[in-house]
Structures are given as structure tokens and as C-alpha cells.
Amino acid sequence: MKLNRRRFLTATLGATCAGLVPYRYSIARTNDDFFEIIAAPTDQKLYEEDAPASSLWTYNGAAPGPEIRVKKGARVRARLINNLEEPTSIHWHGIRIENAMDGVAGLTQDAVEPGQTFDYEFTVPDAGTYWYHAHNRSWNQVARGLYGPLIVEDEAPAFDKDHDLTLVLDDWRLNDEGVLDTDSLGSLMEWSHAGRLGNWLTVNGLSLPEMSLRAGEAYRLRLINASNARILEIDPARFGGLVLGYDGQDLAEPQKLDYAPLLIGPAQRVDLLVIPEVGSGFEMEEISGGQSHSFVRFRIAGDGIAAGVEIKLQPNNLPQPDMENAKIVTLDMTGGAMRGVAGIMYQGQELTRDDVMRTGQLWGMNGVANLADEPLFVARRGETISMETMNNTAFAHAMHIHGHHFMITGRSGSEIDEEQPWRDTFLIGPDQKTKIAFVADNPGKWLLHCHMLEHAAAGMNTWFEVT
């Protein structure tokens, strides 16, 4: 079956509809009460029914991997079993976790070798929408399917299990046969430009799936962008959606956006409130590039009418920054295509064009590519950090801070409301400046990197330490 190029690039518009139950399936526990997460090769179909299966790397036999759903304050015990051909590790994205359990190979732990295991044990202090993914050679391993959702519920959730739905979104790079293109992984073109952008969008591993909702009933839709580099754009107003939270942190109350589109960068999450009306249903669309592409359909059953639906959100208790006594930090991002690597150091030497071809290092953070020997800053535990990031490159970046959540306090070209939501990943456009603030209250060595995974591999990694 040969793909038509025009049809191929319009993503899911021509895809086969598949029925979809709420995304949740069981994960085995061992006798010593560990979740077993097995990383291994798996064949899985990504395109239409008559297309061949793709050879993926998955957790427990599917991409996404199994949803882990626990209560706030629970102790999570997860055993990674590595049946891959290369070392791996798991990062628990967005959790204010103990540093030794953060899963960053080369910083907080050694990568888990093929045939070996590693036990992760940590407490989840905050309710919200999180996810887990490979954090060794992430540009390769996440692109092949190594990720899954981690949902932390409040003790008394506002939505029951039938009204709390997870949607893991990913854009895959498929070839003309509808099979995952692995030959292009590691391309310097991707590493030096916008990152690996796919051409086929799936939800929970399916093409244009359908979900059934009941009219007049309130639903939480948890959207997780698991793409390597794609910034997804949606407009919740098209289907009456309200925002409940960002990056795992609930707002004080549901929010109607007064702008569009809503950008969801790689690794970011958005929770939406939907109360469907009687009718045939609606579709959720990705609207970047001036075109609309449906990626999930919702069919509406019943004839109920929403009457006085009240949603009581329970925001997490995060420490408020003390801006008057904040430590000031600057982060200057340079490099990439159209700007060059002039002045960027790697392993003690300034990069040349030959060095770039040999090492793949193309980006710098404060003039250094890929994990400087010294931390970006050292903070006392409990100290407020005010960090200004300057994007002196030609591309957007999704900046992720491990172990902490922050508020955006300033952004060039836009006004910032006083009531900013908490985030763990922020988008910054070309030649833009963004200021964030957070309390460095979690001891350890923490990664700060671009979550366009090709950018991180090509130099956009640094770290800080909380003592």
C-alpha cells in the first residue's frame, strides 16, 4: 500500500476511526508491590488498517505505556526492566520527586543496561496530570514510543473514573508505507532546526479514535503532548472547552480562554473541562499552519442538559516566590541553523564546523553545549530563583525544569497577568525573553533543558544544584 503524499501530510484526516474506551489498563504489581515496567521492542500499527505494523520500543507492549494512576501522597514503586538493545532510564515528568529517583541518566543515576533492572521509589506530593518517558538518548527512545501517562488524583477527585479521560498525543514520522521512519533518527537537519516533526498524529496510539460522552455531564480531558518537538495548537472554544489546569497544576476555577490558539508544547499538559450538549458530537482539531486536522472524535449519547454543574478544583499548595529576595539568574540560548555556533564551548574547546559534524553539538546555554562542569547556579534550599531566559536563536524552544514548578513573571511582546498558572515547561519564541520564578526547595542536582529532544541532544542541557 503506497501512501499518497498529499493525503499523507494531512495527518489524520483520512484515517480509519477506531472505537476507544477511556484510556486505562492494568499494570501488574509484583509480590513486593512494585509496578513492573518492561521496556522492549514491540510491533504496533500506527497508520490505517491495511498498513504494515511499525517496530516500536514500548513499555509493557504498547505506546503509550500503561497509565499509572495513584492518589496524592502515595508512594510509587516502579521496577524498570530493560529488554532493549541499549541503556535506558525513566524520568517522571513534572513530579516534585526525590532527586535520586528523577531518572536522568548521567546526572541523577547511571543508565540501566540491557538485561538489567532499576527500582524507582518516590512519593507524589501533588495531584495532577504527569507522564513518564525515557531519559537516555531521549531523541531516539521517545520517538520510538517509550512514554506513558502518570495521573495523580486528589483524595476526593472532582471527576469519577468514567468522566476523567486521558489523551496522549504524539506526532510520528511515518514513511510512504505508513511505517515509523527510523532511518532519519539522529539527523543533523532535525537537530539544528525545529527538531523532529512528525506527519501523523495519534491519540493513545490510535488514528482519529472515537470517544463516547453523555450529554449534560462534565468531563475532564487530560491532554499530554508526547511529541519529540511538535508544538500542538488547539482552540477549546470550538467545542466549549474550559481550562482546568496546566502541567499538572489545577487553576482556582475553570477558565475560559480569551485568545486562540492554545499552544501545547512538547512535554506540556493541559486539562480541559467539557460538558457536551445534545447532538451528534464534535471533533478536536489541531489548527497549526493555517489548516485544521481532526485528531479525535466525540460522539454524544443521551439527552441530558447541564444544569448548575459545579466543579470544585483543589489547587496544589506550592511555595510562593519571594521576589524581593530572589537570586537573579540569566540563561542565554544561542546556536542552531541560521545563527551558527560561534563562541560555543564543548568539552573545554570552542566548537568549529568540523566539531559540529563530529559531535552533533549545535546549541549553547550561556556559551556551553551540553552539561557544563559547573552548575548554572547553586541555590540554598528555600531560596527564590528569578531566571531570565533569552532565546537568541531562530527557533522556538520548550524549556523544562526538573523537580520544581514555576510561574512566568515576564515575557517580551506580551502582558503577564498577576495570577499566572504554575508550569514545569515554558515555550519561548525566537528572539524572545521570558522570566520565571520559583522556590528552589527540592535538594539535589536538577536538569534544565529544551524539551525539543533533538535540541537537548545537540547541546541544550544545563543543570543547577539546590543545597
C-alpha positions in Angstrom: 0.0 0.0 0.0 1.6 3.2 -1.2 0.7 6.4 0.6 -0.4 9.4 -1.4 1.9 12.3 -0.4 -0.9 14.9 -0.2 -3.1 12.6 1.8 -0.1 11.6 4.0 0.8 15.1 5.0 -2.8 15.9 6.0 -2.3 13.7 9.0 -5.4 12.1 10.4 -8.0 13.4 8.0 -8.3 10.2 6.1 -7.6 7.9 9.0 -9.7 4.9 10.0 -11.9 5.6 13.0 -11.4 3.2 15.9 -13.6 2.9 18.9 -11.9 4.0 22.1 -12.7 3.2 25.7 -11.3 5.5 28.4 -7.5 5.1 28.4 -6.7 3.0 31.3 -5.5 -0.5 31.5 -4.0 -2.5 34.3 -0.3 -2.7 35.2 1.0 -5.7 37.0 2.3 -5.5 40.6 4.9 -7.9 41.9 4.7 -9.6 45.2 6.8 -6.9 46.7 4.3 -4.3 45.5 6.2 -2.8 42.5 4.7 -1.9 39.2 6.6 -3.7 36.5 7.5 -1.5 33.5 9.1 -3.6 30.8 10.9 -1.6 28.0 11.1 -3.8 24.9 10.6 -3.9 21.1 7.0 -4.2 20.0 5.2 -4.3 16.7 2.3 -1.8 16.6 0.2 -0.4 13.8 0.2 3.4 13.6 -1.4 4.1 10.3 -4.5 2.6 8.6 -5.6 -1.0 8.9 -4.0 -2.1 5.6 -0.6 -0.6 6.5 2.2 -2.7 8.0 3.0 -2.5 11.7 5.8 -0.4 12.9 8.7 -1.7 15.0 8.4 0.4 18.2 10.1 0.5 21.6 7.4 0.4 24.2 6.5 0.0 27.9 4.6 -3.2 28.6 3.9 -3.9 24.9 2.2 -0.6 23.8 2.8 3.0 23.1 1.7 4.8 25.2 2.6 2.6 28.0 0.2 1.7 30.8 -1.4 4.5 32.7 -0.2 4.7 36.3 -3.0 6.2 38.5 -2.4 6.8 42.2 -3.7 9.1 45.0 -1.9 12.3 46.1 0.6 11.5 48.7 1.0 7.8 47.6 4.4 6.1 47.5 5.0 4.9 43.9 7.2 1.8 43.5 8.1 1.0 39.9 10.6 -1.5 38.6 12.1 -0.8 35.2 13.1 -4.0 33.3 15.3 -3.2 30.3 14.8 -5.6 27.4 16.1 -3.1 24.8 19.3 -3.2 22.8 20.6 0.0 24.5 20.7 1.5 28.0 17.7 3.5 29.2 16.1 5.2 32.2 12.7 6.6 33.2 12.1 10.3 34.1 8.8 11.0 36.0 8.0 14.3 34.3 6.5 17.1 36.4 6.7 15.3 39.8 8.5 17.1 42.5 10.4 14.0 43.1 13.4 12.9 45.3 16.5 13.7 43.2 17.9 10.2 43.1 14.7 9.0 41.5 14.4 11.7 38.8 15.7 9.3 36.2 18.2 11.5 34.3 21.0 9.2 33.1 24.4 10.8 33.6 23.2 13.2 36.3 21.0 11.5 38.9 21.6 7.8 38.0 23.5 5.6 35.7 21.6 4.4 32.7 20.1 0.9 33.1 22.0 -1.5 30.9 20.2 -4.1 28.6 19.0 -7.0 30.7 19.2 -5.1 33.9 16.6 -3.6 36.2 16.2 -0.5 38.4 13.8 0.2 41.2 12.2 3.7 41.4 10.5 4.6 44.7 9.1 8.1 45.3 6.2 10.0 46.8 3.8 12.0 44.6 3.2 15.3 46.6 0.9 16.9 44.1 -2.3 15.9 42.3 -2.3 16.4 38.5 -1.6 15.2 35.0 2.0 13.9 34.6 3.8 11.4 32.4 6.9 9.2 32.4 9.3 8.7 29.5 12.8 7.5 28.6 15.6 9.9 29.6 18.7 8.3 28.0 19.0 9.1 24.3 15.5 10.5 24.6 15.6 11.8 21.0 15.7 8.2 19.9 13.8 6.4 22.6 10.8 8.7 23.0 10.4 8.9 19.2 10.1 5.1 19.2 7.3 5.1 21.8 8.9 4.9 25.3 6.4 7.0 27.3 3.2 6.7 29.3 0.8 8.8 31.5 1.1 9.2 35.3 -2.1 10.5 36.8 -2.2 11.6 40.5 -5.7 12.0 41.9 -6.9 14.1 44.8 -8.2 12.2 47.8 -11.7 13.3 46.7 -11.5 13.7 42.9 -13.8 16.2 41.2 -14.4 13.6 38.5 -15.1 9.9 38.7 -13.2 7.4 36.6 -15.8 7.4 33.8 -15.5 11.2 33.5 -11.8 11.5 33.7 -10.2 10.7 30.3 -6.5 10.8 29.3 -5.4 11.7 25.8 -1.8 11.1 25.0 -0.9 12.9 21.7 2.1 12.1 19.5 3.1 13.0 16.0 5.0 10.2 14.4 7.3 10.4 11.4 6.0 7.7 9.0 7.4 6.8 5.6 5.4 6.3 2.4 4.4 2.8 3.6 2.8 4.1 6.8 5.7 2.7 8.9 7.8 4.6 11.5 10.8 6.2 9.8 13.8 5.2 12.0 16.4 5.9 9.3 16.1 9.7 9.9 16.6 9.5 13.6 19.7 11.4 14.6 19.6 13.7 11.5 21.7 16.8 12.0 19.0 18.7 9.9 16.4 17.9 12.7 18.9 18.7 15.4 19.9 22.1 14.0 16.4 23.2 13.0 13.0 22.8 14.7 13.5 19.2 15.9 11.9 16.0 14.8 8.4 16.9 13.4 6.1 14.1 12.5 3.5 13.8 9.9 0.9 11.5 11.5 -0.9 12.3 14.7 -2.3 9.7 17.1 -4.3 9.7 20.3 -3.4 6.9 22.8 -1.6 5.2 19.9 -4.7 5.3 17.6 -5.5 7.3 14.4 -8.6 9.5 14.7 -10.2 7.5 17.6 -13.7 8.0 18.9 -14.8 8.5 22.5 -18.4 8.4 23.7 -19.6 11.1 26.1 -23.0 11.7 27.7 -24.8 15.0 27.1 -25.0 17.3 30.1 -22.3 15.5 32.1 -18.9 17.1 33.0 -15.7 15.5 31.8 -12.0 16.2 32.5 -9.9 15.6 29.4 -6.2 15.3 30.2 -4.1 16.2 27.1 -0.4 15.2 27.2 1.9 16.2 24.3 4.4 13.3 23.9 5.8 14.6 20.7 9.6 15.0 20.3 9.3 18.6 19.1 5.8 19.4 17.8 4.0 22.4 19.3 0.3 21.5 19.0 -2.3 24.2 18.6 -6.0 23.8 19.6 -8.9 26.1 20.2 -11.1 24.9 23.1 -13.8 27.5 22.2 -14.6 25.4 19.2 -16.1 22.7 21.4 -17.0 24.8 24.5 -13.9 23.7 26.5 -12.6 25.4 29.6 -9.1 25.1 31.0 -8.8 23.3 34.4 -5.0 23.3 34.7 -1.6 23.3 33.1 1.3 20.9 33.6 -0.4 19.1 36.4 -1.4 22.1 38.4 -5.1 22.9 38.7 -6.4 26.5 38.5 -8.5 28.0 41.2 -11.6 27.6 38.9 -12.3 26.6 35.2 -11.0 29.3 32.8 -12.5 30.4 29.5 -9.7 31.5 27.2 -9.9 34.9 25.6 -7.4 34.0 23.0 -6.6 31.3 20.4 -4.9 29.2 19.6 -3.8 27.4 22.9 -0.3 26.2 22.4 0.7 22.8 23.9 4.5 22.4 23.6 6.4 19.1 23.8 6.0 17.7 27.3 3.3 20.2 28.3 -0.1 19.1 29.5 -3.5 20.9 29.5 -6.6 19.7 31.4 -9.9 20.7 29.8 -13.5 20.7 31.1 -16.1 19.7 28.6 -19.8 19.5 29.2 -21.2 18.2 25.9 -24.6 19.3 24.6 -27.2 17.1 22.9 -26.2 16.4 19.4 -24.2 14.2 17.1 -20.8 15.1 18.6 -17.7 17.2 17.9 -14.1 16.8 16.9 -11.0 18.1 18.5 -8.7 19.7 15.9 -5.0 20.6 15.5 -5.0 24.1 13.8 -1.4 25.0 13.3 -0.1 26.0 9.8 -3.5 27.6 8.9 -5.2 24.2 8.5 -7.5 22.2 10.7 -6.8 18.5 11.2 -9.2 16.4 13.4 -7.4 14.1 15.8 -10.2 12.7 18.0 -14.0 12.5 17.6 -16.5 12.6 20.4 -19.9 11.0 20.0 -22.7 12.3 22.3 -25.2 9.9 23.8 -28.3 10.7 25.9 -30.4 13.8 26.1 -29.2 15.3 29.4 -28.9 19.0 30.0 -26.2 20.6 32.1 -28.0 22.3 35.0 -25.9 24.1 37.5 -22.8 21.9 37.1 -20.2 23.0 39.7 -16.6 21.9 39.5 -14.6 22.2 42.7 -10.9 22.3 41.9 -8.2 21.7 44.5 -5.0 23.5 43.6 -1.8 22.1 45.0 0.0 24.0 47.7 3.2 25.2 46.1 5.6 27.6 47.7 5.2 31.2 46.6 8.3 33.0 45.3 9.8 35.8 47.4 10.7 38.2 44.6 12.2 40.9 46.9 14.9 38.4 48.0 15.3 36.4 44.8 18.6 35.2 43.3 18.9 36.6 39.8 19.9 34.1 37.1 20.3 34.7 33.4 20.2 32.0 30.7 21.3 32.9 27.1 20.5 30.4 24.4 22.5 30.5 21.2 23.3 28.4 18.1 21.3 26.3 15.7 20.7 26.8 12.0 20.8 30.4 10.7 22.7 31.6 13.7 25.8 29.3 13.9 27.9 28.0 16.8 30.4 30.9 17.1 31.5 31.2 20.7 30.0 28.0 22.0 32.3 25.8 24.1 32.1 22.0 24.2 34.3 19.9 26.4 36.6 22.8 27.0 37.1 23.9 23.4 35.3 26.3 21.1 33.2 24.5 18.5 34.2 24.5 14.9 32.2 23.3 11.9 34.2 20.1 11.9 33.4 19.7 15.6 29.7 20.1 14.9 29.8 17.3 12.3 31.8 15.1 14.6 29.9 15.7 17.8 26.4 16.9 16.8 26.6 19.8 19.2 24.8 22.8 17.7 23.3 24.8 20.6 24.7 26.6 23.6 23.4 27.7 27.0 25.4 30.5 28.4 28.0 29.6 25.8 28.4 25.9 26.7 27.0 22.9 24.9 25.6 20.0 26.9 26.0 19.9 30.7 28.7 22.3 31.8 31.1 21.0 34.5 29.8 23.8 36.8 26.1 24.3 37.6 24.2 27.2 36.1 23.6 28.3 39.7 23.6 26.9 43.2 20.7 27.8 45.5 20.1 27.4 49.2 17.1 25.3 49.9 14.1 27.6 50.1 15.7 30.3 48.1 13.7 32.1 45.4 15.1 32.0 41.9 14.2 34.6 39.3 15.6 33.5 35.9 15.5 35.4 32.7 15.9 33.3 29.6 17.0 35.0 26.3 16.3 33.0 23.1 18.9 34.3 20.7 18.2 31.6 18.2 15.9 31.3 15.1 13.6 28.6 16.6 11.2 28.1 19.4 12.1 26.1 22.5 10.2 24.3 25.2 12.2 24.8 28.4 11.7 22.2 31.2 12.9 22.5 34.8 13.2 19.2 36.7 12.0 18.8 40.3 10.2 22.2 40.5 7.2 24.2 39.2 7.5 27.9 38.4 5.4 31.0 37.5 6.1 33.1 34.4 6.7 36.7 35.6 7.6 38.4 32.3 7.6 37.8 28.6 8.7 40.2 25.9 5.9 41.1 23.5 3.1 40.3 25.8 1.5 41.3 29.1 1.6 38.9 32.1 -1.4 38.6 34.4 -0.7 38.6 38.1 -2.5 35.3 38.5 -0.2 33.2 36.4 -0.6 29.4 36.4 2.2 27.1 37.6 4.2 25.3 34.9 7.1 22.9 34.6 7.7 23.7 30.9 7.5 27.0 29.1 7.6 27.9 25.4 9.9 30.7 24.3 9.9 32.0 20.7 12.8 33.2 18.6 14.5 36.4 19.9 12.1 36.4 22.9 12.9 36.9 26.6 11.0 35.1 29.3 11.3 35.5 33.1 10.2 32.8 35.5 10.3 32.5 39.3 10.3 29.5 41.7 11.3 28.4 45.1 14.3 26.1 45.0 13.0 23.8 47.8 14.0 20.4 46.4 17.6 19.4 47.2 19.8 17.8 44.6 21.2 18.3 41.1 18.5 19.2 38.7 18.4 19.3 34.9 17.2 22.3 32.9 16.8 21.6 29.2 14.9 22.2 26.0 12.2 19.5 25.5 12.6 19.6 21.8 14.5 16.4 22.3 16.8 16.9 19.4 17.8 20.3 20.7 18.6 18.8 24.1 20.8 16.1 22.5 22.6 18.8 20.4 23.6 20.9 23.4 20.6 22.5 25.2 21.2 20.9 28.6 22.4 22.6 31.7 21.8 21.9 35.4 21.5 23.6 38.8 22.0 22.5 42.4 19.9 23.0 45.5 21.9 22.5 48.7 
